[in-house]
């Protein structure tokens, strides 16, 4: 296990396979036919210096045997928009992989299922900014890396990471002293042909039939916020959330919907199959949330 911890630290910026598939060979964006990181949530999505932020990721794992491990890294806050991937970290040689404080100093803030991803923003995170810029703040780049369950077992863990077997995603956490800091949105329902389904329900559908799905963004979390325009003037704006839809089987006839019109149609797959449906809402300011429903086909 120790060699996997160190390999993750020394290869902090995850790269994929050297051979990229052709566009025509790629599956539809909404089809979850392999392990994917669909969404990464920070709570809160906009934090002030000294605040503690928790993280959660939506990582479907269709067709896998056992749960993937998930490593969380963070880079120091920057004023470059957080568009770079990876960052320079201290040398991990000789560190104790069971010491959370030592790992945090190296940028590792979580290692699920063993260590919950938590990050405390440094008190001096905004000290490099002028007073008038602290409301807009900086970005904190957070990397999520999911890898196969055999990496968690010392008996089956490989000597080195096969980057063709891992999935990675990046999240920009906003660090600011904004007067209207962002909060995550909320999807409050999943309706099938106009009928609400309770959380935990398994949808039973007929093969080849088309079903209408709908969700609703909680209006109290469609927020108004202060925005500083290019002239340096504050103006009030209203969020414009949108929802991405995904499924492990069947066919989505639409996969992107804009608030408040959050309806899609889905064609059920062949009889005897089962899977999961996903709806992910994003508020365009870094906030996100999701709702899921498992299904089975008669």
LUMGUNU-338104 format. One record per residue (C-alpha): residue number from 0; residue in one letter; z, y, x. Coordinates in pm, 1 decimal, padded with zeros to 6 digits, always signed. Example, Ala and Ser with C-alpha at 12.3 -4.5 7.8 and 13.67 -1.06 7.14 Angstrom:
REC resi resn        Z        Y        X
REC    0    a +00780.0 -00450.0 +01230.0
REC    1    s +00714.0 -00106.0 +01367.0
END
This chain:
REC resi resn        Z        Y        X
REC    0    x +00000.0 +00000.0 +00000.0
REC    1    x +00085.8 +00244.7 +00279.2
REC    2    x -00266.8 +00230.6 +00423.6
REC    3    x -00411.1 +00322.0 +00080.9
REC    4    x -00180.9 +00625.2 +00055.8
REC    5    x -00290.5 +00742.7 +00397.8
REC    6    x -00656.5 +00673.7 +00329.3
REC    7    x -00637.0 +00885.9 +00015.2
REC    8    x -00476.6 +01168.9 +00208.1
REC    9    x -00716.2 +01163.7 +00501.4
REC   10    x -01022.4 +01143.0 +00273.6
REC   11    x -00892.6 +01412.3 +00040.7
REC   12    x -01237.3 +01530.2 -00067.6
REC   13    x -01392.1 +01232.7 -00246.7
REC   14    x -01762.4 +01172.3 -00204.0
REC   15    x -01983.6 +00941.5 -00403.0
REC   16    x -02256.8 +00699.3 -00318.5
REC   17    x -02527.5 +00819.0 -00083.0
REC   18    x -02793.4 +00699.3 -00324.4
REC   19    x -02824.2 +00896.4 -00647.3
REC   20    x -02990.0 +00746.2 -00954.6
REC   21    x -03300.2 +00904.2 -01100.2
REC   22    x -03246.0 +01122.4 -01406.9
REC   23    x -03441.8 +00884.3 -01630.9
REC   24    x -03214.3 +00598.2 -01521.7
REC   25    x -02894.2 +00775.7 -01619.7
REC   26    x -02721.7 +00677.3 -01946.9
REC   27    x -02669.0 +00934.9 -02220.3
REC   28    x -02394.5 +01180.8 -02128.7
REC   29    x -02189.0 +01082.5 -02432.9
REC   30    x -02191.0 +00707.9 -02354.6
REC   31    x -01874.9 +00587.1 -02183.0
REC   32    x -02006.2 +00263.4 -02033.7
REC   33    x -01794.4 +00272.9 -01716.6
REC   34    x -01477.2 +00429.6 -01583.4
REC   35    x -01503.9 +00807.1 -01620.0
REC   36    x -01278.6 +01110.5 -01594.7
REC   37    x -01367.1 +01286.5 -01922.1
REC   38    x -01107.3 +01563.0 -01916.9
REC   39    x -00821.7 +01700.6 -01707.1
REC   40    x -00545.5 +01897.4 -01876.9
REC   41    x -00295.4 +02129.0 -01710.7
REC   42    x +00010.6 +02226.3 -01912.4
REC   43    x +00020.9 +02522.1 -01912.6
REC   44    x -00342.8 +02591.6 -01815.7
REC   45    x -00244.9 +02937.4 -01686.4
REC   46    x +00081.3 +02955.8 -01492.8
REC   47    x +00283.4 +03228.6 -01326.1
REC   48    x +00444.4 +03205.6 -00979.9
REC   49    x +00747.2 +02975.9 -00985.8
REC   50    x +00632.6 +02784.1 -01295.5
REC   51    x +00606.3 +02405.3 -01299.4
REC   52    x +00280.0 +02258.0 -01429.3
REC   53    x +00228.8 +01902.6 -01554.0
REC   54    x -00109.5 +01730.5 -01563.1
REC   55    x -00280.0 +01468.2 -01774.3
REC   56    x -00623.7 +01309.0 -01748.5
REC   57    x -00841.9 +01127.9 -02000.8
REC   58    x -00979.8 +00831.2 -01803.9
REC   59    x -01146.6 +00564.8 -02022.9
REC   60    x -01178.2 +00228.7 -01849.8
REC   61    x -01414.7 +00011.2 -02057.3
REC   62    x -01468.2 -00341.7 -01934.7
REC   63    x -01198.6 -00324.3 -01666.2
REC   64    x -00915.0 -00566.2 -01604.4
REC   65    x -00598.2 -00369.5 -01538.6
REC   66    x -00522.0 +00002.5 -01524.5
REC   67    x -00677.3 +00225.0 -01261.2
REC   68    x -00452.2 +00420.0 -01027.1
REC   69    x -00484.7 +00798.7 -01034.9
REC   70    x -00409.5 +01024.4 -00737.9
REC   71    x -00361.4 +01399.1 -00783.1
REC   72    x -00416.5 +01654.5 -00507.1
REC   73    x -00386.7 +02030.9 -00503.1
REC   74    x -00512.4 +02298.0 -00264.0
REC   75    x -00352.0 +02635.8 -00191.0
REC   76    x -00444.8 +02913.1 -00439.9
REC   77    x -00757.3 +03107.2 -00343.6
REC   78    x -00942.0 +03418.0 -00455.4
REC   79    x -01290.4 +03263.8 -00413.2
REC   80    x -01312.3 +03130.8 -00767.3
REC   81    x -01197.2 +02782.5 -00673.5
REC   82    x -01554.2 +02659.0 -00648.5
REC   83    x -01512.7 +02474.2 -00319.5
REC   84    x -01424.7 +02104.3 -00326.2
REC   85    x -01150.5 +01986.2 -00098.3
REC   86    x -00934.6 +02191.2 +00135.9
REC   87    x -00773.3 +02177.7 +00478.3
REC   88    x -00442.3 +01992.9 +00467.7
REC   89    x -00182.0 +01902.5 +00732.3
REC   90    x -00224.0 +01583.2 +00936.4
REC   91    x -00074.2 +01293.8 +00733.0
REC   92    x -00008.5 +01073.9 +01038.0
REC   93    x +00346.1 +00943.7 +01040.8
REC   94    x +00441.3 +01059.5 +00690.8
REC   95    x +00652.4 +00841.5 +00463.3
REC   96    x +00437.6 +00757.6 +00154.6
REC   97    x +00753.6 +00703.5 -00052.2
REC   98    x +00886.3 +01057.1 +00009.7
REC   99    x +00769.7 +01289.8 -00275.1
REC  100    x +00854.8 +01606.0 -00079.1
REC  101    x +00654.1 +01493.8 +00223.4
REC  102    x +00359.7 +01403.3 +00001.9
REC  103    x +00376.5 +01737.5 -00180.8
REC  104    x +00357.9 +01917.6 +00154.3
REC  105    x +00033.0 +01729.1 +00215.2
REC  106    x -00113.0 +01833.8 -00119.5
REC  107    x -00047.6 +01507.5 -00307.2
REC  108    x +00132.3 +01603.3 -00630.1
REC  109    x +00101.7 +01278.9 -00826.5
REC  110    x +00016.3 +00911.9 -00789.8
REC  111    x +00007.3 +00733.9 -01123.6
REC  112    x +00158.7 +00503.8 -01234.3
REC  113    x +00427.3 +00559.2 -00968.2
REC  114    x +00462.8 +00936.5 -00946.2
REC  115    x +00411.3 +01177.0 -01239.2
REC  116    x +00173.6 +01463.7 -01149.5
REC  117    x +00380.0 +01783.3 -01132.7
REC  118    x +00320.1 +02101.1 -00938.4
REC  119    x +00548.3 +02401.8 -00889.9
REC  120    x +00355.5 +02720.8 -00816.7
REC  121    x +00488.3 +02894.5 -00502.8
REC  122    x +00684.4 +03211.6 -00573.4
REC  123    x +00460.5 +03400.6 -00331.3
REC  124    x +00130.3 +03263.9 -00470.7
REC  125    x +00005.3 +03610.4 -00569.1
REC  126    x +00149.3 +03809.9 -00280.8
REC  127    x -00194.7 +03854.1 -00123.6
REC  128    x -00319.8 +04041.2 -00431.2
REC  129    x -00290.4 +04408.9 -00514.9
REC  130    x -00066.0 +04485.2 -00811.6
REC  131    x -00363.7 +04560.9 -01035.9
REC  132    x -00520.8 +04221.5 -00958.2
REC  133    x -00220.2 +04002.1 -01031.0
REC  134    x -00295.7 +03988.4 -01405.2
REC  135    x -00630.9 +03823.7 -01329.4
REC  136    x -00474.6 +03611.4 -01057.5
REC  137    x -00609.2 +03326.3 -00847.1
REC  138    x -00740.9 +02974.6 -00894.2
REC  139    x -00566.6 +02656.2 -00788.9
REC  140    x -00806.0 +02366.8 -00725.4
REC  141    x -00670.8 +02029.5 -00841.3
REC  142    x -00852.3 +01703.1 -00766.5
REC  143    x -00812.6 +01382.9 -00968.2
REC  144    x -00917.6 +01052.5 -00811.2
REC  145    x -00921.1 +00725.5 -01009.3
REC  146    x -00953.4 +00396.7 -00822.9
REC  147    x -00947.5 +00024.6 -00915.8
REC  148    x -00619.6 -00157.5 -00989.5
REC  149    x -00656.1 -00389.3 -00689.9
REC  150    x -00587.6 -00085.6 -00470.1
REC  151    x -00231.4 -00080.2 -00608.3
REC  152    x -00149.5 -00434.5 -00496.9
REC  153    x -00071.7 -00488.3 -00125.9
REC  154    x -00218.0 -00838.5 -00156.6
REC  155    x -00557.3 -00719.3 -00279.9
REC  156    x -00581.6 -00363.5 -00142.9
REC  157    x -00882.6 -00320.4 +00091.0
REC  158    x -00848.4 -00179.5 +00440.5
REC  159    x -01054.4 +00127.5 +00346.3
REC  160    x -01162.8 +00302.0 +00028.8
REC  161    x -01505.8 +00217.0 -00110.2
REC  162    x -01618.4 +00551.8 -00247.2
REC  163    x -01865.5 +00378.3 -00476.1
REC  164    x -01566.0 +00238.6 -00668.1
REC  165    x -01375.1 +00561.3 -00729.2
REC  166    x -01422.5 +00841.4 -00980.4
REC  167    x -01326.5 +01201.5 -00908.0
REC  168    x -01296.9 +01524.3 -01106.6
REC  169    x -01174.8 +01876.1 -01037.2
REC  170    x -00962.4 +02119.6 -01235.0
REC  171    x -00916.1 +02491.7 -01180.2
REC  172    x -00561.6 +02597.0 -01264.9
REC  173    x -00521.0 +02971.9 -01313.6
REC  174    x -00224.2 +03135.0 -01137.6
REC  175    x -00162.2 +03482.3 -01280.3
REC  176    x +00074.3 +03732.4 -01434.4
REC  177    x -00151.5 +03782.0 -01737.3
REC  178    x -00006.5 +03953.5 -02043.8
REC  179    x -00185.1 +03694.7 -02259.6
REC  180    x -00170.3 +03369.8 -02057.2
REC  181    x -00377.7 +03085.1 -02191.7
REC  182    x -00240.9 +02790.6 -02388.0
REC  183    x -00410.6 +02458.1 -02449.1
REC  184    x -00593.9 +02414.1 -02781.5
REC  185    x -00518.1 +02129.3 -03020.5
REC  186    x -00737.5 +01896.5 -03225.7
REC  187    x -00544.4 +01838.0 -03545.7
REC  188    x -00749.1 +01575.4 -03734.5
REC  189    x -01016.7 +01307.0 -03720.9
REC  190    x -01204.9 +01265.0 -04047.9
REC  191    x -01456.3 +00990.9 -04129.2
REC  192    x -01699.5 +01084.3 -04407.3
REC  193    x -01453.5 +01351.9 -04518.0
REC  194    x -01144.5 +01127.7 -04521.0
REC  195    x -00870.2 +01195.1 -04266.5
REC  196    x -00759.2 +00902.3 -04052.2
REC  197    x -00401.8 +00883.9 -03917.7
REC  198    x -00320.3 +00870.9 -03548.9
REC  199    x -00309.0 +00511.0 -03433.0
REC  200    x -00551.9 +00392.0 -03699.2
REC  201    x -00832.5 +00152.6 -03605.1
REC  202    x -01159.2 +00245.4 -03774.5
REC  203    x -01333.0 -00055.7 -03932.6
REC  204    x -01706.3 +00010.8 -03973.4
REC  205    x -02024.9 -00167.9 -04077.2
REC  206    x -02291.5 -00252.2 -03818.1
REC  207    x -02585.9 -00010.2 -03813.0
REC  208    x -02432.5 +00233.0 -04062.1
REC  209    x -02417.8 +00607.1 -03998.4
REC  210    x -02079.8 +00778.7 -04025.3
REC  211    x -01989.4 +01146.9 -04025.8
REC  212    x -01700.7 +01248.5 -03799.8
REC  213    x -01521.3 +01581.7 -03807.4
REC  214    x -01227.1 +01735.1 -03630.0
REC  215    x -01043.8 +02067.6 -03657.1
REC  216    x -00912.0 +02300.4 -03389.6
REC  217    x -00569.0 +02437.4 -03479.4
REC  218    x -00644.5 +02800.7 -03569.1
REC  219    x -00312.8 +02923.9 -03430.9
REC  220    x -00436.5 +02816.7 -03085.9
REC  221    x -00775.6 +02988.4 -03108.7
REC  222    x -00634.3 +03279.9 -02917.5
REC  223    x -00707.0 +03645.6 -02868.8
REC  224    x -00666.6 +03753.8 -02508.9
REC  225    x -00702.8 +04054.6 -02281.4
REC  226    x -01010.0 +04050.2 -02058.6
REC  227    x -01086.5 +04292.0 -01774.5
REC  228    x -01459.1 +04372.0 -01781.1
REC  229    x -01683.1 +04467.0 -01487.0
REC  230    x -01583.0 +04832.5 -01524.9
REC  231    x -01214.2 +04746.3 -01490.6
REC  232    x -01140.7 +04818.0 -01857.1
REC  233    x -00925.1 +04586.7 -02067.7
REC  234    x -01075.5 +04456.2 -02390.1
REC  235    x -00960.7 +04205.7 -02649.7
REC  236    x -01164.4 +03889.2 -02689.2
REC  237    x -01135.7 +03578.0 -02903.1
REC  238    x -01176.6 +03225.8 -02766.9
REC  239    x -01486.6 +03028.7 -02861.7
REC  240    x -01386.2 +02662.7 -02828.5
REC  241    x -01630.9 +02374.6 -02835.6
REC  242    x -01597.1 +01996.5 -02864.2
REC  243    x -01767.4 +01724.7 -02660.0
REC  244    x -01791.9 +01385.8 -02832.6
REC  245    x -01806.9 +01049.6 -02654.2
REC  246    x -01811.8 +00680.6 -02744.6
REC  247    x -01807.5 +00345.1 -02566.9
REC  248    x -02070.5 +00194.1 -02797.3
REC  249    x -02299.7 +00288.1 -03084.8
REC  250    x -02504.4 +00608.0 -03086.8
REC  251    x -02392.2 +00968.3 -03124.9
REC  252    x -02665.4 +01176.6 -03288.7
REC  253    x -02497.3 +01495.1 -03161.4
REC  254    x -02243.4 +01521.5 -02882.6
REC  255    x -02166.4 +01896.0 -02860.8
REC  256    x -02027.3 +02104.6 -03147.7
REC  257    x -01914.7 +02468.7 -03155.1
REC  258    x -01608.9 +02591.5 -03341.0
REC  259    x -01574.4 +02604.3 -03640.1
REC  260    x -01861.1 +02358.9 -03707.7
REC  261    x -01717.9 +02041.5 -03556.8
REC  262    x -01911.5 +01765.6 -03736.8
REC  263    x -02119.0 +01487.8 -03579.0
REC  264    x -02295.0 +01170.3 -03692.3
REC  265    x -02251.0 +00831.6 -03526.6
REC  266    x -02437.6 +00504.9 -03579.2
REC  267    x -02216.0 +00197.8 -03551.8
REC  268    x -02320.2 -00073.7 -03303.2
REC  269    x -02375.7 -00443.8 -03363.5
REC  270    x -02133.9 -00665.0 -03553.4
REC  271    x -01834.3 -00803.8 -03366.3
REC  272    x -01807.4 -00521.1 -03114.8
REC  273    x -01518.5 -00282.2 -03067.8
REC  274    x -01455.8 +00031.2 -02863.0
REC  275    x -01323.8 +00384.8 -02865.4
REC  276    x -01440.9 +00725.2 -02983.4
REC  277    x -01336.8 +01047.5 -02808.3
REC  278    x -01341.8 +01417.8 -02895.0
REC  279    x -01254.2 +01669.2 -02621.0
REC  280    x -01202.4 +02038.2 -02700.9
REC  281    x -01238.5 +02309.9 -02437.2
REC  282    x -01153.2 +02676.3 -02494.9
REC  283    x -01375.4 +02815.2 -02211.0
REC  284    x -01066.0 +02952.9 -02032.1
REC  285    x -00945.2 +02629.6 -01872.9
REC  286    x -00753.1 +02496.0 -02171.4
REC  287    x -00840.8 +02158.7 -02320.9
REC  288    x -00712.9 +01873.0 -02534.9
REC  289    x -00848.4 +01553.7 -02688.0
REC  290    x -00817.9 +01306.9 -02971.5
REC  291    x -00931.6 +00943.5 -02980.0
REC  292    x -00990.5 +00668.5 -03234.3
REC  293    x -01047.5 +00298.4 -03162.5
REC  294    x -01305.3 +00118.7 -03378.4
REC  295    x -01410.7 -00235.3 -03465.9
REC  296    x -01738.8 -00344.1 -03626.6
REC  297    x -01749.4 -00603.4 -03904.4
END
